[in-house]
Amino acid sequence: MDSLISCTLESLPEILKHDTKIKVGGIDVDGVLRGKLMSKNKFLSVANEGFGFCSIIFGWDIEDRPYFKELKVSNKKNGFRDMVAVPDLKSFRRIPWEGHIPLFLLSFYDPGDMSRIIACPRGLLATVNKEISDGMKAMAGIEYEFVQYKAPRENGPRAEINERNSSSTAKFLQENDLNSLQPITADKKGDNVFARREKDTKAEWADIAHISEEGRQFLAGLLDGLPDIMPLLAPTVNSYKRLVENFWAPVTVSWGLEHRAASIRIIAPPTSSPKATRFEIRVPGADANPHLALAAILALGLRGMRKEMDISLPPLGKGEDVGGSADRGIRLARSLKEATQQFMRKDSIAREVFGDDFVDHFGGTREHEVKLWDEAVTDWEIKRYVESI
């Protein structure tokens, strides 16, 4: 597949020789791809130095509604100015369900000094990634848990199903209950810096006997900063419907070896090979922006390493419940409103690792979500109160 070919400025004309149009796009704070189609000739002319792209993609919400609060990146005062959008040639892929059209993701820069736009999730992750010490690199994977549904029939039960018609699905859900959708069922030298070469027989807890000093410091940084970066891991009002007690949900600052309910599950010997040693951060849901979630995890861990932090609380043992008597970790935010207030407070660790500009911008976008939720009248309220009150 030519999607796997190394793409450079020199090879672009050959790679795109059979194409007439290109799709380009950037990722907004909600993880939505915001982009457009360009002619091939136009794309080739801007592939190196970039082109103007309206900053409004960081000035409105997931429904294209401008934020109620004026934010620094994009606002009326600066005229919703253009950013410089530069195609990331390494991101080249073809989209199979759109006629194999070429796709390139965009990196956004300030036109004044060509610094990265602080609101761009990919830019934030790239900035944090640069802080890793020479000789090391971060490796991470994202495991999404989700349900796929069959597209509803547009004109009754006997009509032909259009599996790609997402707009018909949205219209269907305006008039029908979610339970009306039918789920789709499936048919039948790279040393790990977190791994310890030899077991530490004097470790404070057996859970970290096979974790290196760097790994322990990384874990300590995660535990210390987790309460302050919750909006990056659980960014919507609905996120917190999942983070409740008694559902194997990570609702506290907690960790443990192979503990599948704690916020951080340690995967290490003796239950895995040393080279597979890793941390599973269980707080983010499928609604999290992966770039922001990874940037947050990496930034906290690196902070722990820089400060040589110690792990602040004991692990949860097998059979010990999150939120139970043995859990000494604080309760994580119960709502997006609470999480955003913690994220934006003056001495928040988020401000330390990301800076005020990003925290004020992203925090403002979450305040917008909370405001819309506070103003909404839900189906539950109507069903419960419409006749009785």
Secondary structure, 3 states (H helix, E strand, C coil): CHHHCCCCCCCHHHHCCCCCEEEEEEECCCCCEEEEEEEHHHHHHHCCCCEEEEHHHHCECCCCCECCCCCCCCCCCCCCCEEEEEECHHHCEEEHHHCCEEEEEEEEECCCCCCECCCCHHHHHHHHHCCCCCCCCCCCCCCCCCCCECCCCCCCCCCCCCCCCHHHHHHHHHHCCHHHCCECCCCCCCCCCCECCCCCCCCCCHHHCCECHHHHHHHHHHHHHHHHHHHHHCCCCCHHHHCCCCCCCCCECCEEECCCCCCEEEECCCCCCHHHCEEEECCCCCCCCHHHHHHHHHHHHHHHHHCCCCCCCCCCCCCCCCCCCCCCCCECCCCHHHHHHHHHCCCCHHHHHHCHHHHHHHHHHHHHHHHHHHHCCCHHHHHHHCCCC
